[in-house]
Amino acid sequence: MKEFQFKEEDKEGLNTLETISKAEKFNRWMFDTIYPYCRGKILEIGSGIGNISQFFIEANASISLSDIRENYCNQLKERFSDSPTLDEVLLIDLTNPDFENRYQEYKSSFDTVFALNVVEHIEDDALALKNCHFLLNDGGTLLILVPAYQNLYCSFDRELGHFRRYTKKTLGKVFKINNFHIKHSRYFNLMGILGWIFSGKILRKKTIPEGQMGLYNKLVPVFKIIDKMFLQAFGLSVIIVGNK
């Protein structure tokens, strides 16, 4: 089995996470969108620097955080060290060739596993979801958010190490081959498509401009209404929720 290769020092990814960290309204919108599907003992895959994790901590959710990079895990431990509902911070590689033996103690340990903007970084996405299945207890919930529409693939995707973008159909196939029952699917952040095309395809920027993200953040209340008006039928991201 081919082992997943990743950059230990992810400068582009860190730059993006730090830019998005300042977009409090956008991060809150994403949290509010996924939180209703999260219950019990929760594991976040790919927590990064904790942009979404912070809201789970504030909600007193029982949560474990994780990342593939040790430097991010260290930041998470330092940032949330005083949080009583944080169970632990784990160094997890969803594509470890010996995953079931390496993480045997976590087999069927979680009621909810979620990964936001993670699976697109993994060449063998089916293996990633298979290992999420291993971590979940019977009836447990998996929630995945990934970038939508392959025709939007641009310089942002290349710099961030994305293998692909998805639709509800293509992501749904990965859920089904891993024996998940899909209970909810939708698109998220319709108006984000315009900014993505402008900066990524037209200007060919390599990272998300901080000024653009700041303006977008201010307009989130309007963009939330637009998502509802279009019934989440289109969006920059796709979300699928399934049960083991």
ABEGO torsion letter per residue (X at the ends): XBBBBBBABBAAAAAAAAAAAABAAAAAAAAAAAAAABBEBBBBBGAEAGAAAAAAAAAGBBBBBBBABAAAAAAAAAAAAABAABABBBBBBAABAAAAAAAAAABGABABBBBBGAAAABABAAAAAAAAAAABBBGBBBBBBBBBEAAABBAAAAAAGBABBBBAAAAAAAAAAAGBBBABBBBBGAAAAAAAAAAAAAAGBABBBAAAAAAAAAAAAAAAAAAAAAGGABEABBBBBBBX
